[in-house]
Structures are given as C-alpha cells and as structure tokens.
C-alpha cells in the first residue's frame, strides 16, 4: 500500500491456517466496518487473542462487549487513538478480556438461543 513503507500488507483471501496465524501474530485487529451481519471477524480475532478495535454503533459493538475498543468508522483519528491503546499498556488486559468474551460464543449457546426463539414463536401461533 502506497505511503505505508511495507507496514501494511494486503493479503487477499487467506486459508484457514494462514488466517489463524495472522490473528495469532497480530498485535491488534482493526475492523472499522460500516455494517456487518454479525461481526465474525471480530469474534475470530478475539478468540485468537488479538485485541480488537472496531466500529461503534454496529453489531460489532455488541459482539465485543467490554472486551474491545470502539471508534466511529468514519474517524481515522479516533481509530488511530484506539489502536494506540490496543497495542499499548491496555494490550494484555484487552487480550485476556477478548479471549474470555469469545469463549462465551459457543454453538451450544447459539442453538439454545435459536430454540428459545422458535419456541416463543410457536407459542405465539397457538
């Protein structure tokens, strides 16, 4: 990427193994998206121990809870400030919080939540 002196690498799509290695090796993960359906990249990054900086006012805020840092996706200055926090003294605390938060997102919890919705809908039809 022009002007960044080799500090940013545009990789394109990564294999699962390469993606895991990228998350594991990242000092922080920044995902300033305007809209996502769920925010899986944020959850994946936390599961691999990368502190997360993501968008305020999107579903990523809900996915991160208190375990990530938020910035307005249209504010490079705010994103930069939060990235500095994520790679600085707050790094280890954010890493631990992200790992804990990601562990709460299980397939069993997802299935139970879906079952509860379906049951509520079915009860409403009776």
C-alpha positions as CSV (number, residue, x, y, z in Angstrom):
1,X,0.0,0.0,0.0
2,X,1.5,3.3,-1.1
3,X,3.0,5.5,1.5
4,X,3.0,3.0,4.4
5,X,6.5,1.7,3.8
6,X,5.7,-2.0,3.9
7,X,3.9,-1.8,7.2
8,X,0.6,-2.8,5.7
9,X,0.1,-5.9,3.7
10,X,-2.9,-6.6,1.5
11,X,-3.2,-10.3,1.5
12,X,-6.5,-11.1,-0.2
13,X,-8.3,-14.2,1.0
14,X,-6.3,-16.4,3.4
15,X,-6.5,-20.1,4.0
16,X,-7.9,-21.1,7.4
17,X,-4.4,-21.9,8.6
18,X,-2.9,-18.6,7.4
19,X,-5.8,-16.7,8.9
20,X,-5.3,-18.3,12.2
21,X,-1.6,-17.4,12.0
22,X,-2.4,-13.8,11.1
23,X,-4.8,-13.4,14.0
24,X,-2.3,-15.1,16.4
25,X,0.5,-12.9,15.3
26,X,-1.4,-9.6,15.3
27,X,-0.6,-7.1,18.0
28,X,-4.2,-5.8,17.4
29,X,-7.0,-6.3,14.9
30,X,-8.8,-3.3,13.5
31,X,-12.2,-3.7,11.8
32,X,-13.8,-0.3,11.1
33,X,-16.7,-1.6,9.2
34,X,-19.9,0.4,8.5
35,X,-22.1,-2.6,8.6
36,X,-21.9,-6.4,9.2
37,X,-24.4,-9.1,9.6
38,X,-22.8,-10.5,12.8
39,X,-19.2,-9.5,13.1
40,X,-17.5,-12.9,12.8
41,X,-14.0,-11.4,12.0
42,X,-14.1,-9.5,15.3
43,X,-15.1,-12.7,17.2
44,X,-12.4,-14.7,15.5
45,X,-9.7,-12.1,16.3
46,X,-10.7,-12.1,20.0
47,X,-10.7,-16.0,20.0
48,X,-7.0,-15.9,18.8
49,X,-6.0,-13.3,21.4
50,X,-5.8,-10.2,19.2
51,X,-7.1,-7.0,20.9
52,X,-9.9,-5.5,18.8
53,X,-10.7,-2.0,17.6
54,X,-14.0,-1.9,15.8
55,X,-16.9,0.3,14.9
56,X,-19.1,2.0,17.4
57,X,-22.9,1.8,16.6
58,X,-22.7,-1.6,14.7
59,X,-23.3,-5.2,15.7
60,X,-19.5,-5.4,16.4
61,X,-20.1,-3.3,19.5
62,X,-22.5,-6.0,20.8
63,X,-20.1,-8.8,19.8
64,X,-17.2,-7.1,21.6
65,X,-19.0,-6.0,24.7
66,X,-16.4,-4.5,27.1
67,X,-13.6,-6.6,25.6
68,X,-12.9,-4.4,22.6
69,X,-12.3,-0.8,21.8
70,X,-14.7,1.2,19.8
71,X,-14.3,4.1,17.3
72,X,-16.5,5.8,14.8
73,X,-15.7,4.0,11.5
74,X,-15.5,7.4,9.7
75,X,-13.0,8.9,12.1
76,X,-9.4,8.0,11.3
77,X,-8.2,10.0,14.3
78,X,-10.4,8.1,16.7
79,X,-9.4,4.7,15.1
80,X,-5.8,5.7,15.5
81,X,-6.2,6.6,19.2
82,X,-7.9,3.3,19.9
83,X,-5.3,1.4,18.0
84,X,-2.6,3.1,20.1
85,X,-4.4,2.0,23.2
86,X,-4.8,-1.6,21.9
87,X,-1.1,-2.0,21.2
88,X,0.0,0.0,24.3
89,X,-0.4,-0.6,28.0
90,X,-4.0,-1.9,27.6
91,X,-2.9,-4.7,25.3
92,X,-2.6,-7.6,27.8
93,X,-5.9,-6.7,29.5
94,X,-7.7,-6.5,26.2
95,X,-6.2,-9.7,25.0
96,X,-7.5,-11.6,28.2
97,X,-10.9,-9.9,28.0
98,X,-11.2,-10.8,24.3
99,X,-10.4,-14.5,24.9
100,X,-12.9,-14.6,27.7
101,X,-15.6,-12.9,25.7
102,X,-15.0,-15.1,22.6
103,X,-15.3,-18.2,24.8
104,X,-18.9,-17.3,25.6
105,X,-19.9,-17.6,21.9
106,X,-20.5,-21.3,21.6
107,X,-22.5,-23.4,19.1
108,X,-24.4,-24.7,22.1
109,X,-25.4,-21.2,23.2
110,X,-26.4,-20.3,19.7
111,X,-28.5,-23.4,19.4
112,X,-30.2,-22.7,22.7
113,X,-31.0,-19.1,21.7
114,X,-32.5,-20.2,18.4
115,X,-34.5,-22.9,20.2
116,X,-35.9,-20.3,22.6
117,X,-36.9,-18.0,19.7
118,X,-38.6,-20.9,17.8
119,X,-40.4,-22.0,21.0
120,X,-41.6,-18.4,21.6
121,X,-42.8,-18.1,18.0
122,X,-44.6,-21.5,18.2
123,X,-46.3,-20.5,21.4
124,X,-47.5,-17.3,19.8
125,X,-49.1,-19.2,16.9
126,X,-51.3,-21.3,19.2
